[in-house]
Amino acid sequence: MELAEEQDAELRELANSRDVLADMAMRARIVLRSGEGRQCKEITELLGASLPTVDRWKTRYAQRGLAGLESNRPGGAREQAPPQVRARVIVLPRMTPPADTGLSHWSTRELAKYVKRTENVSLSSHYIASIWREEQLKPHRNGTFKISKDPAFADKVADVVGLYLAPPGGAVVPSNDEKTRIQALDQTQPVLSGAFAITKKCTHDYVRHGTTDLFAALNVGTGEVVGECKPSRNGKDFLAFLKKAVKPHAGKEIHVVLDILSTHTTPEVKTWLAGHPNVRLQFTPVGSSWINQIETWFGILTRQSIRRGTFASVNVLITQIRNYIDTWNSEANPFTWTATAEETLAKVRLVQTSIKKLEKNPQD
């Protein structure tokens, strides 16, 4: 059984939730293990379930999805929520969580806790997941458009988009990013926890052969990619890669677009930049990785090379990445950025206005 990324995320929420019955969590684990390519006999040994039980829930999930994991309870009342609470369950995933939650995105479990705190209404994460499926909401997925709370958002957008549309004469603009934890599984259908980025940790889920971090930079002008796998991710490794990425462009003005992270602003990085005034770091707004062009390339890499790959060792994974970069560079073409800074900011204002209307009138 192969599981799509969103199916895997939903099942993991269900399997780890404290708000569902133990038998429901067990059914989710059965399907998850099946999605890893495990045979029924192995699943029974791992989870202590019988063969008929494993077969039954695999079949019911294949036929009906998460709804198939529910027990048949004739006459049982279906879980309900007041209209205003249901509306918030639909509206909140479209928004960045409030700062006091400390969350970067909503999960069904965290949203259930938040609704309990703010509305004093108890909802199960399974019920919230069913609403999200009905409304086609996927807040756990990367690459969604988010509203940044960066006070310098407009200025940073103007600077980054300006580099894309009209870089200074002769300037080189590398696009960089940093994320963690891609799961590289020794199976036909690997499970992704996110999209590739500048320092992307690649791990094995049930066959752990080690990890690697991928440092990568996309030349906005040519579309060529420089990439390097390393066993760690820190300021020292980032600086070493930065030097490698800019070396071919010695003597030119270089504007590096990247997220603002502690590994990018260490004293060693600042000291090196002071001695190389031709290299400037242009940070994207907080919470706005979508404006970084390399995110597009990471999505392509994930779809074409990683998602359905089989990696028997970390070295196999590294070789796959290197081969893909070589193939990409043999016919590299730059991405075309068409939206001006004004158009981008107008879209953000439109989204903000729509969210405010939804918050004010959640039942509209």
BELURUR-V358513 format. One record per helix or strand of 3 or more residues. SS is the DSSP state (H for helix, E for strand). FROM is the first residue (numbers start at 1). TO is the last residue. Records with the same first field share a line. If there is no record, write none. Layout:
BEGIN
SS: FROM-TO + FROM-TO
END
This chain:
BEGIN
H: 5-16 + 22-35 + 40-47 + 51-69 + 83-92 + 99-101 + 108-119 + 125-135 + 153-165 + 235-247 + 262-264 + 267-274 + 289-291 + 294-306 + 314-330 + 341-360
E: 174-176 + 200-203 + 212-219 + 225-230 + 254-258 + 279-283
END
